[in-house]
Amino acid sequence: MRDKLLGLLKNDFISGESLAKSLGISRTAVWKQVKSLEKLGYEIESVKNKGYRLISRPDTTIPEEISVDLSTKIIGKEIHYFEKIPSTNQFAKELTNKSVKDGTIVVSDVQTQGRGRKDRTWFSPKGGLWFSVVIYPNIQPRKSMMLTMAASLAVVDGIKTITGIVPRIKWPNDVLIKGKKVCGILTEIDAEPDRINFAIIGIGLNVNNILKSDLEKHATTLKIESGSNVYRVKLLRSILKSFDKSYENIKEGRYDDIRKSWQSYSQLIGKSVRICEGEITLEGTINDVDEDGALILKNDERTYRILSGDLEVLS
Amino acid sequence: MRDKLLGLLKNDFISGESLAKSLGISRTAVWKQVKSLEKLGYEIESVKNKGYRLISRPDTTIPEEISVDLSTKIIGKEIHYFEKIPSTNQFAKELTNKSVKDGTIVVSDVQTQGRGRKDRTWFSPKGGLWFSVVIYPNIQPRKSMMLTMAASLAVVDGIKTITGIVPRIKWPNDVLIKGKKVCGILTEIDAEPDRINFAIIGIGLNVNNILKSDLEKHATTLKIESGSNVYRVKLLRSILKSFDKSYENIKEGRYDDIRKSWQSYSQLIGKSVRICEGEITLEGTINDVDEDGALILKNDERTYRILSGDLEVLS
């Protein structure tokens, strides 16, 4: 009903009577629906004998807003929105116990137990974009890095489109602006050895939110970098659209475009790097990113194929 | 308490009084514990003025029985037993939401919703061995086939030790006797692209159970093949011991022994095979099993690396 009312409200006035007629409800019911939209942040002008008109939409990631002009094929056809939730990835995982659409989105204004890789805490206050995508990609577990790559590309695309800023991708799962982390991605899969049952891609993107003071050295937000508030819903839509295209490619076994775009934004090929994982530290030159998304690192001793670790670029 | 009482009962009589003393409970309480053991299938003789003695233990996969002489390092230190449960893999998965020991076992006499690969139903009536192992192997998802391999080897070892029958392994996850399926393995992982968070290995082994009539052509039980009832608890212990050794190797990155033993029981190298997966059918010769457990299939056109599919040996 709320959705239908939004579809009818325009910049020009429309009378309460014709709204009531179109929606098949009473004029009092129309008035109640208008109030509930105002609660969500919609600005609606109401003038006697003229009716209602929409002044402005809120920057809130409710399904009604995300869906406007969301021309995706798979991603975002089902949207779960929360004001506050422990973790969007956790909720998304629970959704998979029931039947849930491929490409379903879980988004929350605040996460109280947001997590990054290796169970690191992810601070998720109001103003950021914290969301998860549930997908059924029907690929092998070894290809799952491609999902993280596609997600980082989607975030890069979204940031470029909305702010004009060109970020860089830091292997394996971060997006940086001027060397500072603006986004982290946590891909989780449920699989058998030969196929993924489902994957959850969690994206945490610092937009208009504040940062914890101890993070300011290494992290940034789009608001800091662009100098003004960024329209979160538009940004989210842009990310979803880009991911939708990559996801279609992944489903059809086409990884090459993703790999090439990823390489151009990661700028790792030919770089000297140091990679630490647990007690192992490797130094060498990055020769390639292989078809599974692994880094091919070469040094005097031999060639390594690396899927995990903390990376530092030396030169 | 039940556990302690079992430790005290021997083939020779022990008086109710000394049992009561050792356990720090009343003689009536001893009698109640004895009754509860009898309910579980223990045969206990009770003679006035002599006391109690243990006549026989039941072939029931309760923790008290599985643990007897179970000289494993990691596997089976925590055991959850059920008379009936929908699915041991499902329960095992739920356990991982809380803290659960590496190597924890979930075993049930009956599964009402047993599952095989690709969500196929797995008929799990009384008399079989239906259990799952929860592990935290700290390996990459691409190595997860090694877990299935180690589990099939453990089942082969167990069957050989207890019945003398030498089964064969059918790639990717079955154990056969004379061409008929006696065991299926369902490995499920929860992972990030670069590491497994946890894995559940589900093992369904036809022991003394009946088979559905439509399965008799392609399936068999150890009872059919050996001609008599097989002691399930001993078999389970033997499987757990073998898996414990392989698991230690996997944790330390040693895959070669598993690969070699697996190859000797699968006898696939050099064979002409047909592999079907979805709409794709490939024919060729198996050249190798690589370090990730993938089959290397060669034909006139090229070499393929195969992780999934239904396999048929042609010659």
Interface residues (C-beta under 8 A of the other chain):
Chain A: R117 Q140 P141 R142 S144 M145 L147 T148 P172 L186 T187 E188 I189 D190 A191 E192 P193 D194 R195 N197 D292 G293 L307 S308 G309
Chain B: R117 Q140 P141 R142 S144 M145 L147 T148 P172 L186 T187 E188 I189 D190 A191 E192 P193 D194 R195 N197 D292 G293 L307 S308 G309
